[in-house]
């Protein structure tokens, strides 16, 4: 059973849009997201929508701000908006994109996996990620408990990739890979943080 892509997907994929040079791709954060969604397949947009809906249903605005900021290399400030409003904007952009397509089918199979059986393992790995700030770890644990462990693990990967002092032991990486395999992740989802393994 395989997911629709071998690469990162959902909200963590959107977090990846916000690198140091993101402003060259659009004048506003919403414009950047809309442009990426414009060229994306329906499954890709549905995965983002599913994650955004899950975040809105499970977490308060301040926790969302922590996750978006830690998961992106250079997230725009939340001074003029809130975590909930921004996540709702992403959700709305997904709805707008899907509304103009006539061939949209719901996600099925592995793409609906929420990782419930991996909750304890995901929480344990978040708590061991001491290179992340305490508030980030707390937000990720909340995500694992009140959203889905699947989403929490993928956001953990984004936070790890962007953390200035991130470093993984081989054992940590192997455990993350094992959880990813249980969640039917493609080849490159966990692999994106392999370069952080000590001595790799």
C-alpha atoms as an extended CHARMM CRD file, in Angstrom:
* protein
*
       200  EXT
         1         1  UNK       CA              0.0000000000        0.0000000000        0.0000000000  PROA      1               0.0000000000
         2         2  UNK       CA              1.6380000000        3.2270000000       -1.1640000000  PROA      2               0.0000000000
         3         3  UNK       CA              0.8420000000        6.9100000000       -0.8490000000  PROA      3               0.0000000000
         4         4  UNK       CA              0.2860000000        9.1110000000       -3.8750000000  PROA      4               0.0000000000
         5         5  UNK       CA              3.8310000000       10.5070000000       -3.6880000000  PROA      5               0.0000000000
         6         6  UNK       CA              7.2790000000        9.3810000000       -2.5710000000  PROA      6               0.0000000000
         7         7  UNK       CA              8.0540000000       12.9130000000       -1.3610000000  PROA      7               0.0000000000
         8         8  UNK       CA              6.8600000000       15.2560000000        1.3880000000  PROA      8               0.0000000000
         9         9  UNK       CA              3.1990000000       16.1930000000        1.2020000000  PROA      9               0.0000000000
        10        10  UNK       CA              0.4550000000       18.1240000000        2.9430000000  PROA      10              0.0000000000
        11        11  UNK       CA              1.0720000000       21.1340000000        5.1730000000  PROA      11              0.0000000000
        12        12  UNK       CA              4.8060000000       20.3440000000        5.5830000000  PROA      12              0.0000000000
        13        13  UNK       CA              5.0980000000       20.5980000000        1.7880000000  PROA      13              0.0000000000
        14        14  UNK       CA              3.5560000000       24.0930000000        2.0550000000  PROA      14              0.0000000000
        15        15  UNK       CA              5.9760000000       24.9840000000        4.8680000000  PROA      15              0.0000000000
        16        16  UNK       CA              8.7680000000       24.2730000000        2.4030000000  PROA      16              0.0000000000
        17        17  UNK       CA              7.6350000000       27.1350000000        0.1670000000  PROA      17              0.0000000000
        18        18  UNK       CA              8.8080000000       29.6260000000        2.7860000000  PROA      18              0.0000000000
        19        19  UNK       CA             12.5510000000       29.6750000000        2.3270000000  PROA      19              0.0000000000
        20        20  UNK       CA             14.7840000000       32.7320000000        2.4750000000  PROA      20              0.0000000000
        21        21  UNK       CA             13.8900000000       33.8220000000       -1.0640000000  PROA      21              0.0000000000
        22        22  UNK       CA             10.1500000000       33.1260000000       -1.0020000000  PROA      22              0.0000000000
        23        23  UNK       CA              9.2650000000       36.7580000000       -1.7030000000  PROA      23              0.0000000000
        24        24  UNK       CA             10.6010000000       36.3520000000       -5.2530000000  PROA      24              0.0000000000
        25        25  UNK       CA              7.7490000000       33.9030000000       -5.8990000000  PROA      25              0.0000000000
        26        26  UNK       CA              4.8910000000       36.1830000000       -4.8530000000  PROA      26              0.0000000000
        27        27  UNK       CA              4.0740000000       39.4080000000       -3.0610000000  PROA      27              0.0000000000
        28        28  UNK       CA              2.1730000000       37.6930000000       -0.2490000000  PROA      28              0.0000000000
        29        29  UNK       CA              2.3580000000       34.3260000000        1.4800000000  PROA      29              0.0000000000
        30        30  UNK       CA             -1.1180000000       33.4540000000        0.1850000000  PROA      30              0.0000000000
        31        31  UNK       CA             -0.0640000000       34.2600000000       -3.3900000000  PROA      31              0.0000000000
        32        32  UNK       CA              2.9180000000       31.8940000000       -3.0900000000  PROA      32              0.0000000000
        33        33  UNK       CA              0.7100000000       29.0600000000       -1.8300000000  PROA      33              0.0000000000
        34        34  UNK       CA             -1.8730000000       29.7010000000       -4.5590000000  PROA      34              0.0000000000
        35        35  UNK       CA              0.8010000000       29.5500000000       -7.2690000000  PROA      35              0.0000000000
        36        36  UNK       CA              2.1300000000       26.2060000000       -6.0310000000  PROA      36              0.0000000000
        37        37  UNK       CA             -1.3690000000       24.7580000000       -5.7300000000  PROA      37              0.0000000000
        38        38  UNK       CA             -2.1850000000       25.9310000000       -9.2560000000  PROA      38              0.0000000000
        39        39  UNK       CA              0.2410000000       23.4520000000      -10.7410000000  PROA      39              0.0000000000
        40        40  UNK       CA             -0.3630000000       20.6460000000       -8.2550000000  PROA      40              0.0000000000
        41        41  UNK       CA             -2.2630000000       17.4090000000       -8.8280000000  PROA      41              0.0000000000
        42        42  UNK       CA             -5.5990000000       16.9320000000       -7.0650000000  PROA      42              0.0000000000
        43        43  UNK       CA             -4.1480000000       14.3820000000       -4.6010000000  PROA      43              0.0000000000
        44        44  UNK       CA             -1.5070000000       16.8900000000       -3.5880000000  PROA      44              0.0000000000
        45        45  UNK       CA             -4.0890000000       19.6230000000       -2.9390000000  PROA      45              0.0000000000
        46        46  UNK       CA             -6.3530000000       17.2020000000       -1.0650000000  PROA      46              0.0000000000
        47        47  UNK       CA             -3.4620000000       16.2200000000        1.2240000000  PROA      47              0.0000000000
        48        48  UNK       CA             -2.7920000000       19.8730000000        2.0830000000  PROA      48              0.0000000000
        49        49  UNK       CA             -6.4960000000       20.4460000000        2.6890000000  PROA      49              0.0000000000
        50        50  UNK       CA             -6.7350000000       17.3970000000        4.9550000000  PROA      50              0.0000000000
        51        51  UNK       CA             -3.7740000000       18.5470000000        7.0640000000  PROA      51              0.0000000000
        52        52  UNK       CA             -5.0330000000       22.1380000000        7.3240000000  PROA      52              0.0000000000
        53        53  UNK       CA             -8.4940000000       20.9670000000        8.4080000000  PROA      53              0.0000000000
        54        54  UNK       CA             -6.9280000000       18.6090000000       10.9730000000  PROA      54              0.0000000000
        55        55  UNK       CA             -4.7820000000       21.4200000000       12.4110000000  PROA      55              0.0000000000
        56        56  UNK       CA             -7.7210000000       23.8200000000       12.6740000000  PROA      56              0.0000000000
        57        57  UNK       CA             -9.8630000000       21.2050000000       14.3800000000  PROA      57              0.0000000000
        58        58  UNK       CA             -7.1680000000       20.1340000000       16.8250000000  PROA      58              0.0000000000
        59        59  UNK       CA             -5.0320000000       23.0820000000       17.8850000000  PROA      59              0.0000000000
        60        60  UNK       CA             -5.3720000000       26.6450000000       19.1940000000  PROA      60              0.0000000000
        61        61  UNK       CA             -4.0700000000       29.5510000000       17.1550000000  PROA      61              0.0000000000
        62        62  UNK       CA             -0.9100000000       30.1490000000       19.1960000000  PROA      62              0.0000000000
        63        63  UNK       CA              0.1680000000       26.5080000000       18.8410000000  PROA      63              0.0000000000
        64        64  UNK       CA             -0.3780000000       26.7310000000       15.0920000000  PROA      64              0.0000000000
        65        65  UNK       CA              1.8790000000       29.7900000000       14.9560000000  PROA      65              0.0000000000
        66        66  UNK       CA              4.6440000000       27.8870000000       16.7430000000  PROA      66              0.0000000000
        67        67  UNK       CA              4.3860000000       24.9760000000       14.3040000000  PROA      67              0.0000000000
        68        68  UNK       CA              4.2690000000       27.1080000000       11.1400000000  PROA      68              0.0000000000
        69        69  UNK       CA              7.2210000000       29.2180000000       12.3140000000  PROA      69              0.0000000000
        70        70  UNK       CA              9.3780000000       26.2380000000       13.3340000000  PROA      70              0.0000000000
        71        71  UNK       CA              8.4260000000       24.1630000000       10.2940000000  PROA      71              0.0000000000
        72        72  UNK       CA              9.3310000000       26.8170000000        7.7310000000  PROA      72              0.0000000000
        73        73  UNK       CA             12.7780000000       28.2240000000        7.0630000000  PROA      73              0.0000000000
        74        74  UNK       CA             11.4310000000       31.7700000000        6.9030000000  PROA      74              0.0000000000
        75        75  UNK       CA              7.7660000000       32.0800000000        7.8470000000  PROA      75              0.0000000000
        76        76  UNK       CA              6.2060000000       35.5410000000        7.5030000000  PROA      76              0.0000000000
        77        77  UNK       CA              5.3570000000       37.2610000000       10.7770000000  PROA      77              0.0000000000
        78        78  UNK       CA              2.0240000000       36.6140000000       12.4500000000  PROA      78              0.0000000000
        79        79  UNK       CA              1.7050000000       40.2660000000       13.5140000000  PROA      79              0.0000000000
        80        80  UNK       CA             -1.1970000000       40.9670000000       11.1330000000  PROA      80              0.0000000000
        81        81  UNK       CA             -2.8460000000       37.5730000000       11.2270000000  PROA      81              0.0000000000
        82        82  UNK       CA             -3.1010000000       34.5520000000       13.5240000000  PROA      82              0.0000000000
        83        83  UNK       CA             -2.1770000000       30.9160000000       13.2380000000  PROA      83              0.0000000000
        84        84  UNK       CA             -5.8080000000       29.9500000000       12.8200000000  PROA      84              0.0000000000
        85        85  UNK       CA             -6.4890000000       32.6370000000       10.2000000000  PROA      85              0.0000000000
        86        86  UNK       CA             -3.4160000000       31.6470000000        8.1820000000  PROA      86              0.0000000000
        87        87  UNK       CA             -4.2660000000       27.9420000000        8.3120000000  PROA      87              0.0000000000
        88        88  UNK       CA             -7.8310000000       28.8080000000        7.2770000000  PROA      88              0.0000000000
        89        89  UNK       CA             -6.3920000000       30.7930000000        4.3570000000  PROA      89              0.0000000000
        90        90  UNK       CA             -4.4460000000       27.7200000000        3.2040000000  PROA      90              0.0000000000
        91        91  UNK       CA             -7.6060000000       25.6390000000        3.5270000000  PROA      91              0.0000000000
        92        92  UNK       CA             -9.5480000000       28.1840000000        1.4690000000  PROA      92              0.0000000000
        93        93  UNK       CA             -6.9030000000       28.2170000000       -1.2560000000  PROA      93              0.0000000000
        94        94  UNK       CA             -7.1800000000       24.4270000000       -1.4720000000  PROA      94              0.0000000000
        95        95  UNK       CA            -10.9630000000       24.6540000000       -1.7620000000  PROA      95              0.0000000000
        96        96  UNK       CA            -10.6580000000       27.2850000000       -4.4960000000  PROA      96              0.0000000000
        97        97  UNK       CA             -8.2460000000       25.1090000000       -6.4700000000  PROA      97              0.0000000000
        98        98  UNK       CA            -10.3670000000       21.9790000000       -6.0970000000  PROA      98              0.0000000000
        99        99  UNK       CA            -13.5570000000       23.8090000000       -7.0750000000  PROA      99              0.0000000000
       100       100  UNK       CA            -12.2950000000       24.4100000000      -10.6130000000  PROA      100             0.0000000000
       101       101  UNK       CA            -11.4250000000       20.7540000000      -11.1690000000  PROA      101             0.0000000000
       102       102  UNK       CA            -14.0450000000       18.2450000000      -12.2180000000  PROA      102             0.0000000000
       103       103  UNK       CA            -12.0130000000       15.1010000000      -11.6310000000  PROA      103             0.0000000000
       104       104  UNK       CA            -11.4090000000       15.2030000000       -7.8770000000  PROA      104             0.0000000000
       105       105  UNK       CA            -11.7460000000       11.9040000000       -6.0390000000  PROA      105             0.0000000000
       106       106  UNK       CA            -11.3240000000       11.5380000000       -2.2580000000  PROA      106             0.0000000000
       107       107  UNK       CA             -8.0500000000       10.2940000000       -0.8290000000  PROA      107             0.0000000000
       108       108  UNK       CA             -8.0830000000        6.5350000000       -0.2600000000  PROA      108             0.0000000000
       109       109  UNK       CA             -5.9400000000        3.7440000000        1.1690000000  PROA      109             0.0000000000
       110       110  UNK       CA             -2.5810000000        4.7500000000        2.6360000000  PROA      110             0.0000000000
       111       111  UNK       CA             -3.3510000000        8.4330000000        1.9670000000  PROA      111             0.0000000000
       112       112  UNK       CA             -5.9960000000        8.3200000000        4.7100000000  PROA      112             0.0000000000
       113       113  UNK       CA             -3.6070000000        6.8130000000        7.3000000000  PROA      113             0.0000000000
       114       114  UNK       CA             -3.5980000000        8.8950000000       10.4930000000  PROA      114             0.0000000000
       115       115  UNK       CA             -0.9430000000        6.9460000000       12.3770000000  PROA      115             0.0000000000
       116       116  UNK       CA             -3.0250000000        6.2130000000       15.4580000000  PROA      116             0.0000000000
       117       117  UNK       CA             -1.0750000000        3.0380000000       16.1790000000  PROA      117             0.0000000000
       118       118  UNK       CA              2.1590000000        5.0590000000       16.2090000000  PROA      118             0.0000000000
       119       119  UNK       CA              1.0440000000        7.7980000000       18.6140000000  PROA      119             0.0000000000
       120       120  UNK       CA              3.2040000000        6.7360000000       21.5690000000  PROA      120             0.0000000000
       121       121  UNK       CA              6.2480000000        6.2190000000       19.3580000000  PROA      121             0.0000000000
       122       122  UNK       CA              5.8390000000        9.6220000000       17.7000000000  PROA      122             0.0000000000
       123       123  UNK       CA              5.4070000000       11.4150000000       21.0370000000  PROA      123             0.0000000000
       124       124  UNK       CA              8.5110000000        9.6730000000       22.3970000000  PROA      124             0.0000000000
       125       125  UNK       CA             10.5760000000       10.7850000000       19.3930000000  PROA      125             0.0000000000
       126       126  UNK       CA              9.3530000000       14.3800000000       19.7030000000  PROA      126             0.0000000000
       127       127  UNK       CA             10.3200000000       14.4370000000       23.3590000000  PROA      127             0.0000000000
       128       128  UNK       CA             13.8090000000       13.1090000000       22.5090000000  PROA      128             0.0000000000
       129       129  UNK       CA             14.3870000000       15.8650000000       19.9140000000  PROA      129             0.0000000000
       130       130  UNK       CA             16.1360000000       18.1470000000       22.3970000000  PROA      130             0.0000000000
       131       131  UNK       CA             17.6710000000       20.2840000000       19.6350000000  PROA      131             0.0000000000
       132       132  UNK       CA             14.1780000000       21.7970000000       19.2440000000  PROA      132             0.0000000000
       133       133  UNK       CA             12.9770000000       24.5300000000       21.5860000000  PROA      133             0.0000000000
       134       134  UNK       CA             10.7430000000       23.3370000000       24.4100000000  PROA      134             0.0000000000
       135       135  UNK       CA              7.7210000000       25.2330000000       23.0350000000  PROA      135             0.0000000000
       136       136  UNK       CA              8.1740000000       23.5480000000       19.6510000000  PROA      136             0.0000000000
       137       137  UNK       CA              8.3330000000       20.0940000000       21.2270000000  PROA      137             0.0000000000
       138       138  UNK       CA              5.2360000000       20.8830000000       23.2860000000  PROA      138             0.0000000000
       139       139  UNK       CA              3.3660000000       22.0530000000       20.1760000000  PROA      139             0.0000000000
       140       140  UNK       CA              4.3680000000       18.9010000000       18.2920000000  PROA      140             0.0000000000
       141       141  UNK       CA              3.1810000000       16.6860000000       21.1610000000  PROA      141             0.0000000000
       142       142  UNK       CA             -0.1330000000       18.5500000000       21.1190000000  PROA      142             0.0000000000
       143       143  UNK       CA             -0.3100000000       17.9230000000       17.3810000000  PROA      143             0.0000000000
       144       144  UNK       CA              0.3280000000       14.1930000000       17.8860000000  PROA      144             0.0000000000
       145       145  UNK       CA             -2.3410000000       13.9470000000       20.5740000000  PROA      145             0.0000000000
       146       146  UNK       CA             -5.0280000000       16.2760000000       19.2270000000  PROA      146             0.0000000000
       147       147  UNK       CA             -4.4820000000       16.0830000000       15.4500000000  PROA      147             0.0000000000
       148       148  UNK       CA             -2.8070000000       12.9340000000       14.1010000000  PROA      148             0.0000000000
       149       149  UNK       CA              0.5690000000       11.2780000000       14.7880000000  PROA      149             0.0000000000
       150       150  UNK       CA              1.1030000000       11.1530000000       11.0190000000  PROA      150             0.0000000000
       151       151  UNK       CA              0.8710000000       14.9300000000       10.7080000000  PROA      151             0.0000000000
       152       152  UNK       CA              2.9670000000       15.4670000000       13.8530000000  PROA      152             0.0000000000
       153       153  UNK       CA              5.7860000000       13.3080000000       12.5040000000  PROA      153             0.0000000000
       154       154  UNK       CA              5.8260000000       15.1060000000        9.1620000000  PROA      154             0.0000000000
       155       155  UNK       CA              5.8810000000       18.5120000000       10.8680000000  PROA      155             0.0000000000
       156       156  UNK       CA              8.6550000000       17.2010000000       13.1610000000  PROA      156             0.0000000000
       157       157  UNK       CA             10.6810000000       16.4310000000       10.0430000000  PROA      157             0.0000000000
       158       158  UNK       CA             10.1650000000       19.9940000000        8.7750000000  PROA      158             0.0000000000
       159       159  UNK       CA             11.0960000000       21.4860000000       12.1560000000  PROA      159             0.0000000000
       160       160  UNK       CA             14.2060000000       19.2870000000       12.3060000000  PROA      160             0.0000000000
       161       161  UNK       CA             15.2980000000       20.2830000000        8.8140000000  PROA      161             0.0000000000
       162       162  UNK       CA             15.0750000000       23.9640000000        9.7720000000  PROA      162             0.0000000000
       163       163  UNK       CA             16.4290000000       23.8100000000       13.3430000000  PROA      163             0.0000000000
       164       164  UNK       CA             19.8200000000       25.5920000000       13.5620000000  PROA      164             0.0000000000
       165       165  UNK       CA             21.3680000000       23.0310000000       15.9230000000  PROA      165             0.0000000000
       166       166  UNK       CA             19.6570000000       19.8620000000       14.7260000000  PROA      166             0.0000000000
       167       167  UNK       CA             21.6360000000       16.6460000000       14.9130000000  PROA      167             0.0000000000
       168       168  UNK       CA             20.3470000000       13.0740000000       14.8520000000  PROA      168             0.0000000000
       169       169  UNK       CA             21.8930000000        9.8670000000       16.1110000000  PROA      169             0.0000000000
       170       170  UNK       CA             21.7390000000        6.8630000000       13.8220000000  PROA      170             0.0000000000
       171       171  UNK       CA             19.3220000000        5.2760000000       16.2820000000  PROA      171             0.0000000000
       172       172  UNK       CA             16.9660000000        8.2590000000       16.1370000000  PROA      172             0.0000000000
       173       173  UNK       CA             16.9800000000        8.2730000000       12.3720000000  PROA      173             0.0000000000
       174       174  UNK       CA             16.3790000000        4.5260000000       12.2100000000  PROA      174             0.0000000000
       175       175  UNK       CA             13.3720000000        4.8500000000       14.5450000000  PROA      175             0.0000000000
       176       176  UNK       CA             11.9440000000        7.7030000000       12.4520000000  PROA      176             0.0000000000
       177       177  UNK       CA             12.3730000000        5.6100000000        9.3280000000  PROA      177             0.0000000000
       178       178  UNK       CA             10.6050000000        2.6840000000       10.9920000000  PROA      178             0.0000000000
       179       179  UNK       CA              7.6440000000        4.8720000000       11.9730000000  PROA      179             0.0000000000
       180       180  UNK       CA              7.5790000000        6.3230000000        8.4590000000  PROA      180             0.0000000000
       181       181  UNK       CA              7.4910000000        2.8280000000        7.0020000000  PROA      181             0.0000000000
       182       182  UNK       CA              4.5750000000        1.9350000000        9.2780000000  PROA      182             0.0000000000
       183       183  UNK       CA              2.7730000000        5.0180000000        7.9360000000  PROA      183             0.0000000000
       184       184  UNK       CA              3.5150000000        4.0070000000        4.3260000000  PROA      184             0.0000000000
       185       185  UNK       CA              5.7100000000        7.0250000000        3.6210000000  PROA      185             0.0000000000
       186       186  UNK       CA              7.5290000000        7.1780000000        0.3250000000  PROA      186             0.0000000000
       187       187  UNK       CA             11.2690000000        6.8700000000       -0.0410000000  PROA      187             0.0000000000
       188       188  UNK       CA             12.1360000000       10.5440000000        0.3840000000  PROA      188             0.0000000000
       189       189  UNK       CA              9.9020000000       11.6950000000        3.2600000000  PROA      189             0.0000000000
       190       190  UNK       CA             12.1470000000       10.7540000000        6.1890000000  PROA      190             0.0000000000
       191       191  UNK       CA             15.2690000000       10.6610000000        4.0020000000  PROA      191             0.0000000000
       192       192  UNK       CA             15.2510000000       14.4730000000        3.8170000000  PROA      192             0.0000000000
       193       193  UNK       CA             16.8110000000       14.6440000000        7.3220000000  PROA      193             0.0000000000
       194       194  UNK       CA             19.3580000000       11.8700000000        6.7900000000  PROA      194             0.0000000000
       195       195  UNK       CA             22.0900000000       14.4840000000        6.2770000000  PROA      195             0.0000000000
       196       196  UNK       CA             21.7090000000       15.4580000000        9.9500000000  PROA      196             0.0000000000
       197       197  UNK       CA             22.7650000000       12.0400000000       11.2410000000  PROA      197             0.0000000000
       198       198  UNK       CA             26.0030000000       12.4110000000       13.2250000000  PROA      198             0.0000000000
       199       199  UNK       CA             28.9790000000       11.2220000000       11.2030000000  PROA      199             0.0000000000
       200       200  UNK       CA             26.8900000000       10.7490000000        8.0430000000  PROA      200             0.0000000000
